[in-house]
Amino acid sequence: MDFPFLSAILFLPALGAVAVALWPRASARSIKRISFFFTALVLALALYLFLQFDRSGGYQFQERYDWIRAINAFYYLGVDGLSLLMVVLTATLGFLAVLVSWKIELRPREYFAWLLLLETGILGVFLSMDLLLFFLFWEVELIPMYMLISVWGTGRKEYSALKFVVYTLFGSAFMLAGILALYYTAGTFDMTQLTAMNLEGLRAVLPLSAIFWFIFLAFAIKLPIFPFHTWLPDAHTDAPTAVSVILAGVLLKMGGYGMLRISLGIFPEQAERFAPILVGLAVVNVLYGAAVTFKQKDLKRLIAYSSVSHMGLVLLGVFALSQVSLVGATLQMISHGFVTGMLFALVGLVYEKAHDRNLDNLGGLARQMPFLAVAFTLAGLAALGLPGTSGFIAEFFVFLGSFTSGAFALLRPLTILAALGIVLTAGYILWLLRRVFYDRPLEKFAHVVDADPLEMAMVCVFAVAVLLLGLYPAIITDLIQSGVGPLALW
């Protein structure tokens, strides 16, 4: 019997959570070491699968067992090029989140238990090939995220945590209705079977367009798409640093992944029919998110609104429907995960040392924090799409694929409008860097110190990923193409 790699990757963080929660008389240091061990093991397994994956494509390392036989539901896991990269991204950021949290002293046992359980919930979404199992893991991440924000957050933490849960549950209710309608129509939860079916030839209990929108709404909230984005700045601003890293790095990607895997994979006719509307919303996301970013004074809130803009590029790439644009959308998700995760980690370090996140109160920190200034500059330049970074190659693929796609008549002018977001992004990133690091030094920050060796090591992992993907994107583009190639309609 082959070793169940996917089950091991999925449940090791949960096992770590149990160990952290129940280990008798474990010190804070021991709890952190246990969390480090389990997340490092998950990352090692994910990288092993990355190296062993057959680049010719298809679902691999599959595990399928009876789960609820009466309704034809299975415990069914598998990865293709698309989901494998999401798993590697989640495992990497889960590992880094433990390092970011190394100085947590408030109730560390509960904190790390919830953080590890959160990783299992997110991994389950990317590994599931049964829709009911997919929905189960979609909901699992809610409780850990709520607890992490409401207990260890700052500011209006209870409000922000509750707002995140309410928005997500609202979308989940529609998703469940759509999944059940799809099951009663097709008689299966198996995502591979549903992708291969011609749903148009079946007698549906609801119009297929309605089922498409019911399920899509949950993805739109999670990505998020305007006007469902308002939970994101609040959650980011009030969440602890490591949770912001996970939230921006992988939680938002659950929405983009769902659009690719389900909205496009199972409902191609509906996706093509509604593509003009969704690309129009993508342009709104890009321009509105970038414009509102200029008005922010809080560093975390500024980066949160920039995520709204960058996720608009994912939506544009998905519903431009060409193979190149789908590769670009996936690259944008991976790139954004590392770049914005790095930005939030750096903001956390700046706040920890300077005790302020307000742009009006910061200035000249490069003198006291040369390492953090260089790292923040690299992350900022990657966010604005500087050649040689992952941000550039991702945006290049999105815009090239969208501009050359023939999905519908207005796609080219809409792509040109979205490209204006690059100018706005460059404006707020350069403004941010000047205000925080390169303005006149302020004497009140003369006492602050630079990153310590552990913090430097953590930041360097982010930096290596950003530069590696920017300088040698071929390391993942063939994997992405094998995963999204069958989904392309143009």
N, C-alpha and C positions, 0 to 999 in steps of 0.2 A: 504493500500500500504506500502510495506517495505521501510525503509529509504534507500536512495541511498548512501550507505557508500562510494562506489568506486568513484562516481562522486564528492562527497564531498572531499575526499582525493586528487583527481586529480586537482580540480579547486580552492581549498582553497589557495594554494600558489599564483596562478594567481590573485585571488581576493585580496590577500595581496599586490601583486605588484601594482595593480590599486590603492589601498588605500594609499600606500606609495607615488606613483607618483602624486596623485591628492589631497591629504589631504592639505588643505590650511594652509600656514604658519606653517607647522610642523617643529619642531626643530630636530636636528640630534639625540638627545636622544629619542624623540618621535618616529622617524622613526625606530630606532633600537628596541624600545619596541613593535611597531606594527609588525615588522618582527619576533621578538621573539614569540609573541602571535600566529601568524598564523602558524609558523613552529612547535610550541609546540602542537597546536591543531591537526595538521596533524599527528604528532608522536603519540599523544594519540589515535586517531582513528585507526591508523595502528596497535598499540599494542592491542587495543580492538579486532580487527579482528583476530589478532594472537591468542588471548585467546579464541575466539568464533569459530575458524575454526574447522571443523569436520576432525579429523586426518585420517579418512578412505579414504580420497582423493577425486579426482574429482574437477571440476570447481564449485566455490561457489560465493555467493553474486553477481550473474550475473545481468547485466543491458543491455537490448537490445531494441533499437528503430530504426525505419526507418531513414536513413540518406540521401542516394542518391538512391531512389527506381529504377530509370532507369537502373542502373548498378548493382543492388542487393548488395549495400554497406550499412552497418549498423553501428550505434553508439553502439558498442558491447564491454562491459567491463566484466571482470571476473578474478578471481585468483584461482590458485591451489597452492599446497605446494611450488612449485618452484617460481612462480611469487610473492606470498605473502611475502616470505623472501626477495626478491629484493625490494619490496615496503617498508618493515620495515627498511631495510638497507638504502634506499634512504631517508626515513623520518628522521631517526636518524642522518645521516650525514648532511642533510639539516638543521636540528636544530642546530647541532654543528657548522656548517659553519657560522651561524649567531653569535654564541658566539666568534668564531675565529675572526670574522670581527668587534668586538665591538669597536675597536679603530680606525676604518676607519673614516677619516675626510674629504677626498677629495670627493666632490659631493656625499654625502651619500644617497640622495634621489634616484638618478639614480642607484647607486651601488646596493642597496638592492632591488630595483624593478627588475633589471636584474637577481639578484641572486634567487629571488623567482620565476620568470618566468622560469629560468633554471630548477628549481625543478619540475615544472609542466611538462615541456617537457620530462624529464627523467621518471617521474612516468607514463606518457602516454604510453611510450614504454612497460613498464612492465604490464600495465593493459589492453592494447588493445587485443581484440580477432578477430579483423577484419584487414586484411593485409593492406588495404588502410589507415585505421586509424593509424595502427602501423607505416606506412611510414610517415604519416603527423607529428606525434610526434617525429619520428626519425630526421626530419628536423627542428622542432621547436627549439631544443636545440642549433642549430648552431649560431643564432644571439646573444642570451645572452652570450654564451661562447666567441664569437668574441669580443663583447663589453667589457666584463670583463677583458679579457687579454690585449686588445689593449689600453684601457684607464687606468686601475688601475695596470697593470703589470710593470715590470722593464726590463732593458736591451733592447734587440731587440724585444720589445713587439708587434709592428705592424707586423713585419715579422713572428713571431711565431703564432700570431692569424690568419694571412692570410694563412699560411701553414696548420694549422689545418683545416680551412674551405675548402681549395682546395682539400686536401686529402679526407675529408669526402664527399664533393660533387662528387668527382670522383667515390667513391664507391657507393654513393646514385644513381647516374645515372644508373649504372649497376643493382642496386637493383630494381629500378623502372621498368627497362626493363624486369627483371626476374619476378616481380610481375604481370606485364601486360601479359606476356607470360603464366604464370600460370593461370591467370584469363581466358584468351581465351581458355585455355585447359580444365579447370575444371568448369568454369562458376560461380565461387563464390570466395569471399574474406574471407569467414568464416574459420578461422584457425582450428576450431574443425572439420568441414566437410572435409577440406583438409587433416587433419591428419588421418581421418577414410577412406579416398578414396584410391583406388588402382590406382595411376596415370599411372602405367605401362599399364593399360588396356585402357587408353584414347588416342585419337589422338592428339598429342601435336603439337603446332605451331613451337616449337623449340625442339631439343632433350632435354630430361629431364636432362641429364648431363650438358648441357649448361645452363639451367635455374638454376640448383643447384649452379654452379660456379658463375653465375651473382649475385645471392643473397648472396652467401657466401663471395664474395669479399668485400662487405660493412662491414661484420662482422670481416673479417680478418684485415681490416684497423683499425677498432675501437678497437680491442682487445689489442694491435695490434700484427700481425704476421710478422716476418722477410720475405721480405725486406720492408714492409710497415710501419715500426716502427719509422721512423726518425722524424715524427712530434712530437712524445711524449716527448723526452728529451727537445726539444725547448719549447714546450707549458708549461711543468712543470717548467722549469727553470725561465721563464719570467712571469708566472702567479702569481697573488696575492695568499697568503697562503690559504685562504678559497677555492679559485677556484682549487688549487692543490689538496686539500682534496676531493672536489667533483669529480674532474677529475680522480684521482686515485681510489677513493672509489667506485664510481658508474658508471661513464661514460664509463670506460673500460668494465664494466660488461654488458653493452648493447650488446657488441660483443659476449661474452660468452653465454648470455641468448638467443640471436638470433640463435646461433649455436644449442643450445639444443632445442629450441622451433620450429624452422623452418627447419634448415639444417638436423637435426636428426629426428624431428617429422614428417615432410612432405615428406622428401626425404630419407627414411631409406636405400633403395637399393643403391642409389648413395653414401650415407655416408659410407656404408660398402665397396663399391668398391674403394673409394678414401682414405680410412682410412690409408693405409700404407704411402701414400704421406704426409698426414696431420700429422701423428705421427712423421714422419721424420722431418718435419718443426718444430714440438713442441720441439724436442730434440735440434735443432739448436737454437730456441728461448731461451731455458733454459741455454745452455752452452755459447752461444754468449753473451746473456744479462749479465750473471754473469761475464764473462771474461772482457767485456768492462767496467763493473762497477769498476773494479780495477784501471782503468786509469783515473777516474774522480777525480777532485779536488773540484768542487762545490758540496756542500751537497745536494742541490735539484736535480742536474743532476745525482748524484750518486744514489739517491733513485729512480729516474725516470727509469734509466737503470735496476735497480733491479726489477722494475715492469714488464719490458719486459721478464725477466727470470721467474718471478712468473706466468705470464700469459701463458707462455709455458706449465706450469703444468696443467692449465685449459684445454688447447688444447689437451694435452696428455690424460687427464681423459675423455674428451668428446669422442674422436675417438678411445679409447680403447674399447668403446661400451658395457662394462659390467655394471651391476647395481651398483656394488661397486665403480667402477671408475667414474661413473656419479655422485654418491653421493659425492665422493672426489672432483670432479671438482666444484660442487656447493659449497661445504664447503670451497674450496680454494678461490672462489669468495667472499664469505662472510668474511672469515678470512682476506684476502688481503684488503678488504674494510676498516676494522677497523684498522688493523696493519699499513698499509701504510698511511691511513688517519691520524693516530696518529703520525707517523714519520714526515709527512709534517707539521702538526700542531706544533710539537716540533721544527722542523727546523726553522719555522717562528718565534717562540718565541726566539730561540737562536740568530737569525739574528737581531731581534728587540732590543735585549739587548746588544749583542756584536758587532753589526753592521758589521759583516763579516760572509761569508759562505765558505771561502776558507780553505781547510784542512791544507794548509801549514802555515796559519796564526793563527790557533786555537790551544788551548792546556790547559789542567789543569782546565777546567771550572767546574769540580765537586766541587771544593773548594768554588766557589761563587754561584753555582747553584745546590745544593744537590738534590732538588726535581726534577728538570729537568733532572739531570744526572741519577737518579734512573728510572724515567719514560722512558727516551731514552734507557736505558739499557733493560728495560722490552720489549719495542717495538722491539728493535734490536734482542733480543733473540727469540721473537715470529717470527720474519721474517726468522731467520735461522732454525726454527722448534724445539725449545726446548720443551721437554715433559712438559705437564701442561699448554701449551699455545695453542691458536687456530691454529697456524701455524703447530704444530706437527700433530694434529689429521687430518688436511686437507691433508697434504702431505702423511701421512700414508695411508689414504684411496685411494689417487690417485695411489700411487705406488703398493699397494696391489691389487687394482682392475685391474690395467694395467698388472701386472705380471701374474695374474691368468686368465686373459681373453684369450680366444682362437680365437680372431677376425682374426688374420693372423700370419704367421709363425715367422716373425722377431720381434714381439711385445716385447718378453722378453728381447732380447739383447738391443733393443732401450730403454726399461724402465730402464735397468741397466745403460746405458749411461746417461740418464736424471738424474738418482739418483746421479751422480757425481756432479751435480749442487749444492747439499747440502753442499759438501765440499767447493766449491768455495764461496757459500753464507756465510758460517761460517767464511771464511777467510776475506772477505771484511767487514762484520759486526763487527767482533772483532777488526780489524784494524781501522775502523771508530771510534768505542767507545774509543779505547786507544788514538787515535790522538786528539779527541775533548775534552774528559772529564778526562782521567786518565793519561795523560802525565804530564810532569813537568809544574806546574802552571806558567803562564806568568803575569808579573806585570802590563802589559798594560790593563789586564782585572780585576784588583783589584777593580774597581769601579762598575762592573756589579752586578745586583741584580737577585734574584731568581723569580719564578713565583708569581704573586699576587693571592689572593683568587679566583677570577673569573677564571683565567687561570688554577689554580689547579683543580677546579671543572670540567672544560671542559676536562682536561687531564684524570681525574679519570673516567669519563664516558667511554672514550676509553679503559682505563685499565680494567675496570670491564667487558666490552664486551669481550676483548681478553682472560681474565682469565676464565670467565664463560663458553665460548665456548670450551676452552681447558680442563677444569676440568669436565664439564657436557655437552658434545656434544649432548646427547640424547634430550636436549631441542629443537633441530631443526632437528635431523637426521630422525625422523619419518616423519616430514613434507617434507623433501627433498625426501625421498624414495617414498612417495605417489605421488610426482610430476614427478620424473625422472624414476621411476620404469617402466611405460608403454613405455618409449623410449629405454630401454635397448635391445640390439640385441644379447647379449651373457650372 
